[in-house]
């Protein structure tokens, strides 16, 4: 057994919540960076003493003035193995790291992808600079991007950073802007878009898509637009460039107000402008050789992944309070496709 790292001593204040875990969540100093779930785990592990006696029930009653001691064990190593995998590090300090993830890299180990992930790479890259997330010496993943989506994401290296970043993503205050190549042209003058449930033009340039998202009834690997249940999801869309005569493809900017699984991919499919290369939500849509030119249309049809890139990321540093903003240019494959689309039949 590892030796305790430190012991926190606090006094329950008034008014008193009925439950120990709720009282601790309120009264533990913010700098301790202990979430309610983490506190409940520590209680269950016998690491919390109330009035000198060990208490293992998170629902135990406490009173104002009760003295509580919380023992924080040394952060334990995780079973996921560290792997020396190249990373494009955009920014790094003691609290967090910002990575420009390539398409094809899974963020977190899961069945079917036990290694070769971003987490495996970060365990090797960060090493002993990880101070522990939830009691384990591991990187804190506060948001994810799909395996075949490229671009920016921030990862916490400490509990304090993890809680601070997670709070910003939960409050939707972190800025995320994606670039996508889509079939067709979202047009303010198109009456079809005005008739799609959940769509609203905020201006002549910005289309707001508001739905609820839930797992697909028949395919648990997919998400689907629903109107009852599910989770609230909002995407704002703006067209940056059009390709073809008449326009048959577009480069669009998508800003996330919420960050649900596959949100942009599902929303773009919902409004009839699925991402180029999306094998799940793109259907079997083919590019128009007549509008785009034979070479460009062939390049669209052959594009091997969803054409989606996390291009900008902005947030307040959870420790220093400094505003941080990062940009990532289009990756080579998407930039090459844009070049072909711009070339058309020339």
C-alpha positions as CSV (number, residue, x, y, z in Angstrom):
1,X,0.0,0.0,0.0
2,X,1.3,3.5,-0.9
3,X,1.9,6.0,1.8
4,X,-0.6,8.9,2.2
5,X,0.3,12.0,0.3
6,X,-1.4,14.4,2.8
7,X,-4.4,14.8,5.1
8,X,-7.0,17.6,4.7
9,X,-8.7,18.8,7.9
10,X,-11.9,20.8,7.6
11,X,-14.8,21.7,9.8
12,X,-18.4,21.3,8.6
13,X,-20.0,24.7,8.3
14,X,-23.6,25.9,8.7
15,X,-26.2,25.4,7.3
16,X,-25.5,21.7,7.3
17,X,-26.4,19.5,4.2
18,X,-27.9,16.2,5.3
19,X,-25.3,14.1,3.6
20,X,-21.6,13.8,4.3
21,X,-20.6,13.8,0.6
22,X,-22.7,17.0,-0.1
23,X,-21.2,18.7,3.0
24,X,-17.7,17.9,1.9
25,X,-18.3,19.0,-1.7
26,X,-19.3,22.4,-0.3
27,X,-16.7,22.8,2.5
28,X,-13.5,21.2,1.0
29,X,-11.2,24.0,-0.2
30,X,-11.5,24.6,-4.0
31,X,-7.7,24.2,-4.4
32,X,-8.0,20.6,-3.2
33,X,-9.8,19.9,-6.5
34,X,-11.9,17.1,-5.2
35,X,-15.1,16.4,-7.0
36,X,-18.2,15.0,-5.3
37,X,-17.7,11.6,-7.0
38,X,-14.0,11.6,-5.9
39,X,-15.1,12.4,-2.4
40,X,-17.7,9.6,-2.4
41,X,-15.0,7.2,-3.5
42,X,-12.6,8.3,-0.7
43,X,-15.4,7.9,1.8
44,X,-16.1,4.4,0.5
45,X,-12.4,3.5,0.7
46,X,-12.4,4.5,4.4
47,X,-10.2,7.6,3.8
48,X,-12.6,10.0,5.6
49,X,-12.9,10.3,9.4
50,X,-15.7,12.3,11.1
51,X,-14.9,13.2,14.8
52,X,-12.0,10.8,14.7
53,X,-14.1,7.8,13.6
54,X,-13.9,6.3,10.1
55,X,-17.0,6.9,8.0
56,X,-17.7,4.8,4.8
57,X,-21.2,5.9,4.0
58,X,-21.5,9.0,1.7
59,X,-25.0,9.5,2.9
60,X,-24.1,9.6,6.6
61,X,-25.5,12.6,8.5
62,X,-23.1,15.3,9.7
63,X,-23.6,18.4,11.8
64,X,-22.2,21.9,11.8
65,X,-18.9,22.0,13.7
66,X,-18.0,18.3,13.0
67,X,-14.3,17.9,12.4
68,X,-13.4,15.9,9.3
69,X,-10.1,14.4,8.1
70,X,-9.6,13.3,4.5
71,X,-6.6,11.2,3.7
72,X,-5.5,11.6,0.1
73,X,-3.4,8.6,-1.0
74,X,-0.6,8.9,-3.5
75,X,-1.8,8.9,-7.1
76,X,-1.7,5.3,-8.3
77,X,-0.3,4.3,-11.7
78,X,-2.9,3.3,-14.3
79,X,-2.9,0.0,-16.1
80,X,-2.9,1.6,-19.5
81,X,0.6,1.4,-20.8
82,X,2.7,4.3,-21.9
83,X,3.7,4.2,-25.6
84,X,6.3,6.3,-27.4
85,X,4.0,7.8,-30.1
86,X,4.8,11.1,-31.8
87,X,2.6,14.0,-30.7
88,X,2.2,17.5,-32.1
89,X,2.3,19.6,-28.9
90,X,0.9,23.1,-29.4
91,X,1.2,24.2,-25.8
92,X,2.2,22.6,-22.5
93,X,2.7,23.6,-18.9
94,X,2.4,21.9,-15.4
95,X,-1.4,22.0,-15.5
96,X,-2.4,21.1,-19.1
97,X,-1.3,20.2,-22.6
98,X,-2.8,21.1,-26.0
99,X,-2.4,18.6,-28.8
100,X,-3.1,18.9,-32.5
101,X,-4.4,15.3,-33.1
102,X,-4.0,13.7,-36.5
103,X,-6.9,11.9,-38.1
104,X,-6.8,8.2,-37.4
105,X,-5.8,8.4,-33.7
106,X,-8.3,7.3,-31.1
107,X,-8.4,9.5,-28.0
108,X,-9.0,7.0,-25.2
109,X,-8.4,3.2,-25.0
110,X,-11.6,1.2,-25.5
111,X,-12.6,-2.3,-26.7
112,X,-11.1,-2.6,-30.1
113,X,-8.6,0.1,-29.5
114,X,-6.6,-1.0,-26.4
115,X,-3.4,0.9,-27.3
116,X,-2.0,3.3,-29.9
117,X,-4.3,6.0,-28.5
118,X,-3.7,9.6,-27.5
119,X,-3.8,8.6,-23.8
120,X,-1.1,5.9,-24.4
121,X,1.0,8.6,-26.0
122,X,0.4,11.2,-23.3
123,X,1.4,8.7,-20.5
124,X,4.8,8.4,-22.2
125,X,5.2,12.1,-23.1
126,X,4.0,13.5,-19.7
127,X,5.5,10.8,-17.4
128,X,5.9,12.0,-13.9
129,X,4.5,15.5,-14.7
130,X,1.0,13.9,-14.3
131,X,0.0,14.7,-10.7
132,X,-3.1,12.5,-10.6
133,X,-6.7,12.7,-11.9
134,X,-9.3,11.1,-9.6
135,X,-6.6,9.3,-7.7
136,X,-4.8,7.9,-10.7
137,X,-1.7,9.1,-12.4
138,X,-3.3,9.7,-15.8
139,X,-4.2,12.5,-18.3
140,X,-7.6,14.1,-17.7
141,X,-9.7,13.9,-20.9
142,X,-12.3,16.7,-20.7
143,X,-13.5,16.6,-24.3
144,X,-12.9,14.2,-27.2
145,X,-12.8,14.3,-31.0
146,X,-13.6,11.3,-33.2
147,X,-10.9,9.0,-34.3
148,X,-11.1,10.3,-37.9
149,X,-11.5,13.9,-37.0
150,X,-8.3,16.0,-36.8
151,X,-7.4,19.0,-34.8
152,X,-7.1,20.6,-31.3
153,X,-7.9,19.3,-27.9
154,X,-6.8,20.1,-24.4
155,X,-5.9,17.6,-21.8
156,X,-5.5,18.2,-18.0
157,X,-2.4,17.0,-16.1
158,X,-3.8,17.6,-12.6
159,X,-7.0,17.4,-10.7
160,X,-7.3,21.1,-10.3
161,X,-6.9,21.7,-14.1
162,X,-9.3,18.8,-14.8
163,X,-12.1,20.3,-12.7
164,X,-11.5,23.8,-14.0
165,X,-11.5,22.8,-17.7
166,X,-14.4,20.4,-17.2
167,X,-16.5,23.2,-15.7
168,X,-15.8,25.4,-18.7
169,X,-16.9,22.7,-21.2
170,X,-20.0,22.0,-19.1
171,X,-20.9,25.7,-19.1
172,X,-20.2,25.9,-22.8
173,X,-17.8,28.8,-22.3
174,X,-14.8,27.1,-24.0
175,X,-14.7,28.1,-27.7
176,X,-14.5,25.5,-30.3
177,X,-14.6,26.1,-34.1
178,X,-14.5,23.3,-36.6
179,X,-14.0,23.4,-40.4
180,X,-15.9,20.9,-42.5
181,X,-16.3,20.1,-46.2
182,X,-19.9,19.2,-47.0
183,X,-22.0,18.1,-49.8
184,X,-24.2,20.8,-51.4
185,X,-24.5,24.4,-50.3
186,X,-26.3,25.6,-47.2
187,X,-28.1,28.7,-48.6
188,X,-30.1,31.3,-46.8
189,X,-32.4,31.5,-49.9
190,X,-33.1,27.8,-49.9
191,X,-36.7,27.3,-48.7
192,X,-36.0,23.6,-48.0
193,X,-33.7,24.6,-45.0
194,X,-36.4,26.8,-43.5
195,X,-38.8,23.8,-43.5
196,X,-36.4,21.5,-41.5
197,X,-37.4,21.1,-37.9
198,X,-34.8,22.5,-35.5
199,X,-33.2,25.0,-38.0
200,X,-33.3,28.8,-37.8
201,X,-31.3,31.5,-39.6
202,X,-29.9,33.9,-37.0
203,X,-28.8,36.0,-39.9
204,X,-28.3,35.7,-43.6
205,X,-24.9,34.0,-42.8
206,X,-25.5,31.9,-39.7
207,X,-27.7,28.9,-39.5
208,X,-28.5,27.6,-36.0
209,X,-29.3,23.9,-35.7
210,X,-31.1,23.0,-32.4
211,X,-32.1,19.4,-31.7
212,X,-31.8,16.7,-29.1
213,X,-29.4,13.8,-29.7
214,X,-29.6,10.2,-28.5
215,X,-28.3,6.8,-29.5
216,X,-29.9,5.4,-32.6
217,X,-32.6,2.9,-31.9
218,X,-31.1,0.1,-34.1
219,X,-27.4,1.0,-34.2
220,X,-25.9,1.8,-30.8
221,X,-22.7,3.1,-32.5
222,X,-24.6,6.0,-34.1
223,X,-26.4,9.1,-32.8
224,X,-29.7,10.3,-34.0
225,X,-31.8,13.4,-33.9
226,X,-34.7,13.0,-31.5
227,X,-37.3,15.4,-30.1
228,X,-38.2,13.6,-26.9
229,X,-35.4,12.6,-24.4
230,X,-31.8,12.7,-25.5
231,X,-29.5,15.7,-24.9
232,X,-29.8,19.3,-26.0
233,X,-27.5,20.0,-28.9
234,X,-26.8,23.3,-30.7
235,X,-24.5,24.0,-33.7
236,X,-24.0,27.2,-35.6
237,X,-23.1,27.0,-39.2
238,X,-21.5,29.5,-41.6
239,X,-20.5,29.0,-45.2
240,X,-16.9,30.1,-45.9
241,X,-16.5,29.0,-49.5
242,X,-18.5,27.3,-52.3
243,X,-17.3,24.9,-55.0
244,X,-18.8,24.1,-58.4
245,X,-21.2,25.6,-60.8
246,X,-23.9,25.4,-59.5
247,X,-22.4,24.9,-56.0
248,X,-22.2,21.2,-55.2
249,X,-19.8,21.4,-52.1
250,X,-18.9,23.9,-49.5
251,X,-16.3,24.7,-46.8
252,X,-18.2,25.5,-43.7
253,X,-17.4,26.7,-40.2
254,X,-19.2,25.0,-37.3
255,X,-19.3,26.5,-33.8
256,X,-20.4,24.3,-31.0
257,X,-22.6,25.6,-28.2
258,X,-22.8,22.1,-26.9
259,X,-20.4,19.2,-27.4
260,X,-22.4,16.0,-28.0
261,X,-21.0,12.8,-29.5
262,X,-20.9,13.1,-33.3
263,X,-22.8,16.4,-33.0
264,X,-21.6,18.1,-36.2
265,X,-21.8,15.0,-38.3
266,X,-25.4,14.3,-37.2
267,X,-26.5,17.9,-37.5
268,X,-25.0,18.3,-41.0
269,X,-26.7,15.1,-42.1
270,X,-30.0,16.3,-40.6
271,X,-30.0,19.5,-42.7
272,X,-29.1,17.6,-45.9
273,X,-25.5,18.6,-46.1
274,X,-23.6,15.6,-44.8
275,X,-19.8,15.8,-44.4
276,X,-17.8,14.6,-47.3
277,X,-16.2,11.2,-46.6
278,X,-18.5,10.5,-43.6
279,X,-19.0,6.7,-43.7
280,X,-21.7,6.7,-41.0
281,X,-23.9,9.7,-41.6
282,X,-23.1,10.5,-45.2
283,X,-25.1,7.8,-46.9
284,X,-24.1,6.9,-50.4
285,X,-24.1,10.5,-51.8
286,X,-22.0,11.0,-54.8
287,X,-20.4,14.2,-55.9
288,X,-21.6,15.9,-59.1
289,X,-19.0,15.6,-61.9
290,X,-21.0,18.0,-64.0
291,X,-20.9,20.7,-61.3
292,X,-17.4,20.1,-59.8
293,X,-15.5,18.6,-62.7
294,X,-14.5,15.0,-63.1
295,X,-11.3,15.1,-61.1
296,X,-12.7,17.1,-58.2
297,X,-15.8,14.8,-58.0
298,X,-13.6,11.7,-58.0
299,X,-11.5,13.2,-55.2
300,X,-14.6,13.9,-53.1
301,X,-15.9,10.4,-53.6
302,X,-12.5,8.9,-52.7
303,X,-11.9,11.0,-49.6
304,X,-11.2,8.4,-46.9
305,X,-12.6,10.1,-43.7
306,X,-15.1,12.6,-42.6
307,X,-13.8,16.0,-43.7
308,X,-13.8,17.6,-40.2
309,X,-11.1,19.5,-38.4
310,X,-11.1,21.1,-35.0
311,X,-9.5,24.4,-36.1
312,X,-9.7,26.6,-33.1
313,X,-9.8,26.1,-29.3
314,X,-10.1,28.8,-26.7
315,X,-10.5,28.6,-22.9
316,X,-9.4,30.3,-19.6
317,X,-6.4,28.6,-18.1
318,X,-7.9,26.8,-15.0
319,X,-4.9,27.7,-12.8
320,X,-3.5,31.1,-14.0
321,X,-6.8,32.6,-15.2
322,X,-5.1,33.6,-18.5
323,X,-7.1,33.4,-21.7
324,X,-5.6,30.9,-24.1
325,X,-6.5,30.6,-27.8
326,X,-5.1,28.2,-30.4
327,X,-5.5,27.7,-34.1
328,X,-4.7,24.7,-36.3
329,X,-4.5,25.0,-40.1
330,X,-6.4,22.6,-42.3
331,X,-4.5,19.3,-42.4
332,X,-2.8,18.2,-45.7
333,X,-5.6,15.9,-46.8
334,X,-8.4,18.5,-46.4
335,X,-6.3,21.3,-47.9
336,X,-5.5,19.1,-50.9
337,X,-9.2,18.4,-51.4
338,X,-10.0,22.1,-51.2
339,X,-7.3,22.8,-53.9
340,X,-9.0,20.2,-56.2
341,X,-12.4,21.7,-55.6
342,X,-11.1,25.2,-56.3
343,X,-9.5,23.9,-59.5
344,X,-12.6,22.4,-60.8
345,X,-12.5,21.6,-64.5
346,X,-9.5,23.9,-65.2
